[in-house]
């Protein structure tokens, strides 16, 4: 994610896959059925996600690791029609630690990764 937000002109209007954690209290239902907006972080960068699709969406809640697939439509926004929930892994644990640092929490909670 950090490389996309650092040089958005390289990725503008192109398909991208971005992995990160959903930021607390940014999940909002969209205007259309099965659509949402939220912010995603990798601990270094943050990007806005506009999701709208027909596929069932994995449980969206703060701290859940996801991969968002879509098109970068501005330097800080990806328009997505596919979201995949990340499986718990070392990468997920590192993202969770970064998320907790960003949220001002010192310790990892088992509730965060679901």
Secondary structure, DSSP 8 states (H G I E B T S, - for coil): -HHHHHSHHHHBTSEEEEEEEE-TT--EE-SSTTEEEEEEE-SS-EEEEEEE-SS------TT-EEEEEEEEEETTEEEEEEEEE--SSHHHHHHHHHHHHHTT--S--HHHH-
